[in-house]
Amino acid sequence: MSDFNNKTVIVTGATRGIGKAIATAYLEAGATVIGTYHSNKTAADAMLSEFSGKNLSLYPFDIADYEAVESFYKTIEEQDVKIDILVNNGGIRRDSVLAMMKSEDWHQVINTNLNGAYHMSKFAVHNMMRQRFGRIVNLTSPMSREAFAGQSNYAASKGGLESMTRSLAKEVASRGITVNCVSPGFIETELIQDLDEATVKSYKKMVPMRRFGKPEEVADAVLYLSQDKSAYITGTILEISGGL
């Protein structure tokens, strides 16, 4: 993988699961990582301790809150930080059949998964345009097309994110900024730990490779799309799903 020395990366949802694997991969490649998390200070403190001596900082706020995102960017820009890469990884699930879905569960998922990516990307683009370089990688999901029952909010948020990616890619291409999606399938993280054994078995049967992916496999794809030599790849969706 390419050297990311002298690169500054923002990763949302950086303290657990896929987000932590992505942040870890960047740190190991020499990047400075600015991670965000919502509220789990215990996980954040553990990560800071684990990577003591590395160029890692963590900021707690809700990416669904526009004013909180704006304040975050003001803070880092006051430090004259040049943003090279943004990874919109932060996301949640609130599964329920639509007829029984609580209004707040619909809005929370859309606000975090889709609006959160909009908030983070808007301010990052302003920073990247000044240097005429940038990489934005959005974490989406095959559920945008598979659309499992009980996940209408999640599927809508990820489908919207893919469409936003294609549009934004066209808007910023002339400024040397690329925008792509990495679409993980079933990955071994806490996001699927609430599944019972029978459900896990049935899901694995759906995957041609007959296994769930590893967070590190997703991280490798994210780093691939964010390296300098990937400058001609934009508006694409790279699936990491075992052939799902």
N, C-alpha and C positions, 0 to 999 in steps of 0.2 A: 504494500500500500504506500501511496505517496507520503512524503514528509509534510507535516502540517506545522512545522516551526514557523513562528511569526504570523500564524493565523489565529484570529479570535472567533470563537464559535459560541453561539447561544443555543442551548438545548432546553426546551420546556419539558417539564415532567422528568427532571434529570436524576432524581434520587432513587428510583426503583425501576425494576423490570427492564423493558427495552430502552427506556430513556437512560438508565444508568449504564447499560451496556454501550450505548452510543457515546455517552460522555467519557466513559472509560477508554474506548477505542481512540477517541480524539486526544485524550491526555497522553496515552501511550505513544501516539504519533507526533507528540511535541506541541500540540496546540494549547492555547489558553482557552479554558472553558468557563463560560458564565452559565450556570444552571439555574433554572427556576423550579419551584415546587409550590404546592398549594398551602399545606398546613402541617405536614408530618415532620416536625422538627427533629424527632428521634432519628428518623432515616437520614435527614440532612446532616445532623451532627456525626452520625456513624460514617457517612460518606466523606465528610471533611477530614475526619480522623484517619480513614483508610488511605486517603490521598494527600496526607500531610506532606508538604514539600513540593507538590505539583501546583501548576497554575490553575487552581480551581477556586471559584467563588460561587456562592449560592444565595439566591434572593427569594424570599417567600411572598407571593402574592397570587391573586386569582387572575388567570389570563382572560377570563370571561368579563372582567371588569376593565372597561376602556380606560378610565382615569388611572387605575392602578398600573396598567401597562404603560401609559404615557409617562407617569411618574418614574417608573423603572428606567425607561429610555433617557429621560432627562438626567437621572442619576449617573448612568454610565457615560453619557455624552459630556457631562461636566468633567469627567475624568479623561476626556479626549480619546475615548475608545473608538477604534475603527473596527466595524463589524464586517467580517468576511463571510461568515456562514451562519444561517439560521436554520435550526431543525425544529419544526413544529411537531413535537411528539406528544405533548400533553393531551390526554383524552380520558373520557369516562364512559361507562355503560350504566343504563338504568332500564333493564329489560322488562317488558310487559306487553301483552297483546294490546293493540291500539285502543280497542273499545273500553279497556279497563285501565289504561295508562293515565297516571296523574298528570295534570297539566304541568306541574313543576318538573316532573321527570322528563317530559318532552323538551321543555325550555332549557333545563340544565345541560342536557346532552348537546343540543344545538349551540347553546351559548359557549360551552367549553370547546367542543370539537371543531366547530366551524367558525363561530365569531371570534374565538380565541386565536385561531390561526390568522384571521383577518387583522385583528388588533396587532399581533406581533409582527406580521409581514408589513403592514402599512408603515410603521416607524422604522423597521429595518431597511426598507427600500429607500427611504429618504437618506439614510446613512450610506448605503451602498452606492447610490447614484452619484454622490459627491466624489467617490473614488473610481467610478465606472468599473466596478467589479463586485460580484456577489454570487452566493449560492444559497438558494432556499430549497430545503427538502421537507416535504409534508408527509407525515405518516398517515396513510389512509388504510383501506381494508378491502379484501375481496367481498366483504358483506355489502359493499356498495352495489354489487350486481347480484350476488347470491341472495341477499335480503332474507335472512332467516325470519321465520315467524317469531314475533315477540321483540324484534329489533328494528321497528320502523323508524324510531328516532335516531338510532345509531347508523342505520343504513342511509338515511337522509343526510345526516351530518357528513358522512364520508363521501357520498355521491356529490354533495355540494362542494366539498373540499377539492375533489378531483376536477370539477368544472372550474372552480376558482383558479386552480393551478394552471390549467390550459390558457385561461384568459390572461392571467398575470404574466405568464411566460411571454406572451406576445407583446404586452405593454412595456416590458423592461429589457427585451432582448438586445436592443440597440445600445444599451448602456453596459453591456458585458455582464448582465445578471441572468443566471439560469434559474428556472423554477421547475422542480420535478417532484414526483411522488414515489415513495417506497410503500408497497402494499403488503404487509405481513399477513400470512394466514394464521393458522393455529400455532402460537408460540408459547413455550413453556415459561409463563410468568404468572404472577398472582392474579392477573385479570381473568384467567380461566381456572383458578384454583377452586372456585365455588361449584364447579361442575362435578356431578356424581360419576362414579366409575363406569356405569352403563353408558352415560352420555359421552364420556371420554372415548370409550371403545367405538361407539358409533361414529364419532367425528374422525377418529383415526382411519376408519374404513373408507371414509370419503376422500382421504388424501392418497393419491397414487403412490407416494413414497411410504405410506403406512406409518408415519411418525409425525410428531409435532416438531416445529423448528426450534432453534436455539436463539436467544437474544443476540448472541455474537454474530450469527449469520445475517441478521437484519442490520446490525451495526456496520458490517463490512460493505453492504450495499449502499448505505447512507454515505459512508466515506468515499466510495467509488464515485457517486454522483456529485460529490462536493470538491473533488480534487481539481487542480488547475487544468489538467489535460482532458477533463470532461466538458470543455467549453462549448462543444457543438451539440450537446445533449440537453434539450429543454422541452418542457411541455409533455413529458412522458410519464408513464406509470410502470415502475419496475416491481413485479410481483415476486415475493419471497414466500411461496405457499406450498412447495412440494408438488406442484402440478394441480392444485385444487381447481 
